[in-house]
Amino acid sequence: MLRTWLTERFGLEVPLVGAPMAGVSDGRLAGAVSGAGGLGMFGVLPASSAAWIGEQAAVAGAGGRPYGIGLMAWAVTDAQLDAVIEARPALVSVSYGDYARHLGPLREAGIAVATQAGTTQEARAAARAGVDVVVARGGEGGGHGRAEVATLPLLQGVLAAVDVPVLAAGGIATARGLAAVLAAGAEGAWVGTAFLGCAETTLPEAARRRVVAAGETGTAYGRVFDVAQRLAWPPEFGGRALRNAFFDRWEGREEELAADDAASAELAAARQAGDFDTAYVYAGEAVGLVERERTAADVVADFAAAEPLLRRFTT
């Protein structure tokens, strides 16, 4: 069994964190990942209620295994933070915005805190702020974050720059990817896209089919979907999603899109109708490695094959 800071701290069988993926991962997926030996997480949307957080935490922790919750620093409310602290997850991720002001209450509650960093400078700042673990998230990753540095060069820079444990995120979807970042010095992998084909997600079946059908060049990065939804994401954190007709139509025209109420309504209607030529499915560049629908337990079991890959280089 692979042993790292991550597995020892949280009692895991595989050095793997299921990324929070707000809107995709709820308590069911988090609990399934944790039950399979990783650390599952669910994400909190800006509109998520304190009651919803409590409900999902109960589902995620029903099996008695550690789990985590992800918060968006730019959007988190006092009520959400209080609900998270009341739930007492093993790990909380607070990223993308002024996360430092939330560290004290979380750590005082005995909760380990992570933040995602897209540059080495961000990682240094996070370590100085007092996080327990830095997630070095490369531009290949799905969902929101920076797209300025790829995972491997970022991971090398962050490992050299900080003394706190480091997890690698972005483009890791198989045991080979996990073995690679462990060999580089990461304490584990932070993985989202590999779970997008799982029935335990909240994605509609049509969206999961899109994920399975997508190739490695099938994603696009930008702010189109955020602008269309009138979301107040900090502009430096764009989103990587499956490329579709709506994105292609508006890429490079974000200022015009911000004033186009008809386009905003079109996107909202498409989400309701499950029309993914218009609606978004956030996914990373590793989506081409998601070739079929599986259970979360199957995905975690496949990552466990990193151990024999690493054993090839030991004597």
C-alpha positions as CSV (number, residue, x, y, z in Angstrom):
1,M,0.0,0.0,0.0
2,L,1.3,3.5,-0.9
3,R,2.0,5.6,2.2
4,T,2.2,9.4,2.0
5,W,1.3,12.3,4.2
6,L,-2.1,12.2,2.7
7,T,-2.8,8.6,3.5
8,E,-1.4,8.8,7.0
9,R,-3.2,12.0,7.9
10,F,-6.6,10.8,6.8
11,G,-6.3,7.0,7.0
12,L,-6.7,6.4,3.2
13,E,-5.8,3.4,1.2
14,V,-5.0,5.4,-2.0
15,P,-3.3,8.8,-2.0
16,L,-6.2,10.4,-3.9
17,V,-8.7,13.2,-3.3
18,G,-11.9,13.4,-5.3
19,A,-12.1,17.1,-6.2
20,P,-15.1,19.0,-4.8
21,M,-16.6,19.8,-8.2
22,A,-19.5,22.0,-7.0
23,G,-22.6,21.2,-8.9
24,V,-21.3,17.8,-9.9
25,S,-20.2,16.1,-6.7
26,D,-22.6,15.9,-3.7
27,G,-22.6,13.7,-0.7
28,R,-23.2,10.6,-2.7
29,L,-20.1,10.9,-4.8
30,A,-18.0,12.1,-1.9
31,G,-19.1,9.1,0.2
32,A,-18.5,6.6,-2.7
33,V,-14.9,7.9,-3.2
34,S,-14.2,7.8,0.6
35,G,-15.8,4.4,0.9
36,A,-13.4,3.1,-1.8
37,G,-10.3,4.2,0.0
38,G,-9.8,7.8,-1.3
39,L,-10.9,11.1,0.2
40,G,-14.1,12.2,-1.4
41,M,-15.3,15.8,-1.4
42,F,-18.4,17.7,-2.4
43,G,-18.5,21.4,-3.4
44,V,-20.7,24.2,-2.2
45,L,-22.2,26.5,-4.8
46,P,-22.9,30.2,-4.1
47,A,-26.6,29.5,-3.7
48,S,-26.2,26.3,-1.5
49,S,-28.0,26.6,1.8
50,A,-26.7,25.7,5.2
51,A,-29.3,23.0,5.4
52,W,-28.1,21.5,2.1
53,I,-24.5,21.4,3.4
54,G,-25.6,19.6,6.5
55,E,-27.7,17.1,4.5
56,Q,-24.8,16.3,2.1
57,A,-22.3,16.1,4.9
58,A,-24.5,13.4,6.5
59,V,-24.6,11.4,3.3
60,A,-20.8,11.8,2.7
61,G,-20.0,10.7,6.2
62,A,-22.6,7.9,6.6
63,G,-20.0,5.2,6.1
64,G,-17.7,6.5,8.8
65,R,-14.9,7.4,6.4
66,P,-13.2,10.9,6.2
67,Y,-14.5,13.3,3.6
68,G,-14.1,16.9,2.6
69,I,-16.0,20.0,1.5
70,G,-14.9,22.6,-1.0
71,L,-15.8,26.3,-0.7
72,M,-15.4,29.2,-3.2
73,A,-13.7,32.0,-1.2
74,W,-15.2,34.7,-3.4
75,A,-18.7,33.5,-2.7
76,V,-18.8,31.7,0.7
77,T,-21.2,33.1,3.2
78,D,-21.0,33.1,7.0
79,A,-24.0,30.7,7.1
80,Q,-22.2,28.3,4.8
81,L,-19.0,28.5,6.8
82,D,-20.8,27.9,10.0
83,A,-22.6,24.8,8.5
84,V,-19.2,23.4,7.3
85,I,-17.7,23.9,10.7
86,E,-20.7,22.2,12.3
87,A,-20.3,19.2,10.0
88,R,-16.6,18.8,11.0
89,P,-15.3,17.3,7.8
90,A,-11.7,16.0,7.8
91,L,-10.7,18.5,5.1
92,V,-12.0,21.8,3.8
93,S,-10.7,23.4,0.6
94,V,-11.1,27.2,0.4
95,S,-9.9,28.6,-2.9
96,Y,-10.3,31.5,-5.4
97,G,-10.5,34.7,-3.5
98,D,-9.7,35.9,0.0
99,Y,-9.4,32.5,1.5
100,A,-7.0,33.5,4.3
101,R,-9.7,35.1,6.4
102,H,-11.5,31.7,6.8
103,L,-8.4,29.7,7.9
104,G,-8.6,30.7,11.6
105,P,-12.2,29.4,12.3
106,L,-11.6,26.2,10.3
107,R,-8.3,25.4,12.0
108,E,-9.7,26.3,15.4
109,A,-12.3,23.7,14.8
110,G,-9.6,21.1,14.1
111,I,-10.3,20.9,10.4
112,A,-7.4,20.6,7.9
113,V,-7.5,23.3,5.3
114,A,-6.3,23.2,1.7
115,T,-6.2,25.8,-1.0
116,Q,-5.6,25.5,-4.7
117,A,-2.7,27.4,-6.3
118,G,-2.2,28.0,-10.0
119,T,1.2,29.6,-9.7
120,T,4.2,29.1,-7.5
121,Q,3.7,32.6,-6.1
122,E,0.1,31.6,-5.0
123,A,1.5,28.5,-3.4
124,R,4.1,30.5,-1.4
125,A,1.3,32.9,-0.2
126,A,-0.9,30.0,0.8
127,A,1.9,28.4,2.9
128,R,2.6,31.7,4.6
129,A,-1.1,32.1,5.3
130,G,-1.1,28.8,7.2
131,V,-2.8,26.2,5.1
132,D,-2.2,22.6,5.9
133,V,-1.8,21.5,2.3
134,V,-1.3,23.2,-1.0
135,V,-3.0,21.9,-4.2
136,A,-0.8,22.7,-7.2
137,R,-3.5,22.9,-9.9
138,G,-2.2,23.1,-13.4
139,G,-4.0,24.6,-16.3
140,E,-5.1,21.2,-17.6
141,G,-7.6,20.9,-14.8
142,G,-11.4,21.1,-15.4
143,G,-13.6,23.7,-13.8
144,H,-12.3,26.9,-12.5
145,G,-8.7,28.0,-11.9
146,R,-5.8,29.6,-13.6
147,A,-4.5,28.3,-16.9
148,E,-1.1,30.0,-16.9
149,V,1.1,27.0,-15.9
150,A,0.7,23.3,-16.7
151,T,0.7,20.8,-13.9
152,L,4.1,19.3,-14.2
153,P,6.2,22.5,-14.3
154,L,3.9,24.0,-11.6
155,L,4.3,21.0,-9.4
156,Q,8.1,21.1,-9.6
157,G,8.1,24.8,-8.8
158,V,5.7,24.5,-5.8
159,L,7.6,21.5,-4.3
160,A,10.8,23.5,-4.4
161,A,9.1,26.6,-2.9
162,V,7.0,25.4,0.1
163,D,7.5,23.2,3.1
164,V,3.9,22.2,3.5
165,P,2.5,19.0,1.9
166,V,1.6,19.4,-1.8
167,L,-1.1,17.6,-3.9
168,A,-1.0,17.7,-7.7
169,A,-4.1,18.5,-9.7
170,G,-4.8,18.9,-13.4
171,G,-4.7,16.2,-16.1
172,I,-4.4,13.2,-13.7
173,A,-6.9,10.5,-14.6
174,T,-5.1,7.2,-14.4
175,A,-2.7,5.2,-12.2
176,R,0.1,6.4,-14.5
177,G,-0.7,10.0,-13.7
178,L,-0.8,9.3,-10.0
179,A,2.5,7.5,-10.1
180,A,4.1,10.3,-12.0
181,V,3.2,13.0,-9.5
182,L,4.1,10.8,-6.5
183,A,7.5,10.1,-8.1
184,A,7.9,13.9,-8.4
185,G,7.3,14.4,-4.7
186,A,3.6,15.1,-4.4
187,E,1.8,13.6,-1.4
188,G,-1.1,12.6,-3.6
189,A,-3.4,13.6,-6.5
190,W,-6.5,15.8,-6.5
191,V,-8.7,14.4,-9.2
192,G,-12.0,15.5,-10.7
193,T,-12.4,14.7,-14.4
194,A,-11.8,11.0,-13.9
195,F,-15.0,10.8,-11.9
196,L,-17.2,12.6,-14.4
197,G,-18.3,9.4,-16.0
198,C,-19.6,8.0,-12.7
199,A,-23.3,7.4,-12.0
200,E,-22.7,8.8,-8.5
201,T,-22.3,12.3,-9.9
202,T,-25.2,14.7,-10.2
203,L,-24.6,15.1,-14.0
204,P,-27.5,14.2,-16.2
205,E,-27.1,11.1,-18.3
206,A,-26.7,13.2,-21.5
207,A,-23.8,15.1,-19.9
208,R,-22.1,11.9,-18.9
209,R,-22.4,10.6,-22.5
210,R,-20.8,13.9,-23.7
211,V,-17.9,13.3,-21.3
212,V,-17.3,9.7,-22.5
213,A,-17.5,10.8,-26.1
214,A,-15.1,13.7,-25.7
215,G,-11.5,13.5,-26.9
216,E,-8.3,14.9,-25.4
217,T,-8.7,18.1,-27.4
218,G,-12.4,18.5,-26.7
219,T,-12.1,21.2,-23.9
220,A,-11.9,25.0,-24.0
221,Y,-10.8,27.5,-21.3
222,G,-12.4,30.9,-20.8
223,R,-15.0,33.0,-19.1
224,V,-17.9,32.6,-21.6
225,F,-20.1,30.5,-19.3
226,D,-19.5,32.7,-16.3
227,V,-20.2,35.9,-18.1
228,A,-23.4,34.4,-19.6
229,Q,-24.6,33.4,-16.1
230,R,-23.6,36.8,-14.6
231,L,-21.4,35.0,-12.0
232,A,-19.0,37.1,-10.1
233,W,-16.0,34.8,-10.4
234,P,-12.7,36.7,-10.2
235,P,-11.7,37.2,-13.8
236,E,-8.3,35.5,-13.4
237,F,-10.0,32.2,-12.7
238,G,-11.6,31.1,-15.9
239,G,-13.2,27.7,-16.4
240,R,-12.3,24.7,-18.5
241,A,-15.3,22.9,-20.0
242,L,-16.2,20.7,-23.0
243,R,-16.1,22.9,-26.1
244,N,-19.6,23.4,-27.6
245,A,-21.4,25.7,-30.0
246,F,-22.3,28.3,-27.4
247,F,-18.7,28.7,-26.3
248,D,-17.5,28.9,-29.9
249,R,-20.1,31.6,-30.7
250,W,-19.1,33.8,-27.8
251,E,-15.4,33.2,-27.3
252,G,-13.7,36.6,-27.7
253,R,-17.0,38.5,-27.4
254,E,-17.4,38.4,-23.6
255,E,-18.1,42.1,-23.3
256,E,-20.9,41.8,-25.8
257,L,-22.2,38.7,-24.0
258,A,-22.3,40.5,-20.7
259,A,-25.0,42.8,-22.1
260,D,-26.9,40.2,-24.0
261,D,-29.8,39.1,-21.8
262,A,-31.2,36.8,-24.6
263,A,-28.0,34.8,-24.6
264,S,-28.0,34.5,-20.8
265,A,-31.6,33.3,-21.0
266,E,-30.7,30.8,-23.7
267,L,-28.0,29.3,-21.6
268,A,-30.3,29.0,-18.6
269,A,-33.0,27.3,-20.7
270,A,-30.5,24.9,-22.2
271,R,-29.4,23.8,-18.7
272,Q,-33.0,23.1,-17.9
273,A,-33.5,21.2,-21.1
274,G,-30.2,19.2,-21.0
275,D,-29.1,20.8,-24.3
276,F,-25.3,20.5,-24.1
277,D,-24.7,22.1,-27.4
278,T,-25.4,25.2,-25.4
279,A,-25.1,24.2,-21.7
280,Y,-21.8,23.6,-20.1
281,V,-20.0,20.5,-18.8
282,Y,-16.9,21.4,-16.9
283,A,-14.1,19.0,-17.6
284,G,-10.3,18.9,-17.8
285,E,-7.9,17.9,-20.6
286,A,-7.8,14.3,-19.2
287,V,-11.4,13.9,-20.4
288,G,-10.1,11.8,-23.3
289,L,-9.1,9.1,-20.8
290,V,-12.7,8.7,-19.6
291,E,-13.8,6.1,-22.0
292,R,-16.9,4.5,-20.3
293,E,-19.3,5.0,-17.5
294,R,-18.0,3.4,-14.3
295,T,-18.6,3.5,-10.5
296,A,-16.5,5.7,-8.3
297,A,-15.1,2.6,-6.6
298,D,-13.9,1.3,-10.0
299,V,-12.1,4.6,-10.6
300,V,-10.4,4.6,-7.2
301,A,-9.4,0.9,-7.6
302,D,-7.7,1.8,-11.0
303,F,-5.7,4.5,-9.3
304,A,-4.4,2.0,-6.7
305,A,-2.5,0.4,-9.6
306,A,0.0,3.2,-9.2
307,E,1.8,1.2,-6.5
308,P,3.2,-1.5,-8.9
309,L,4.2,1.1,-11.4
310,L,6.3,2.9,-8.8
311,R,7.7,-0.5,-7.5
312,R,9.4,-0.9,-10.9
313,F,11.9,1.7,-9.9
314,T,12.7,0.4,-6.4
315,T,15.2,-2.2,-5.5
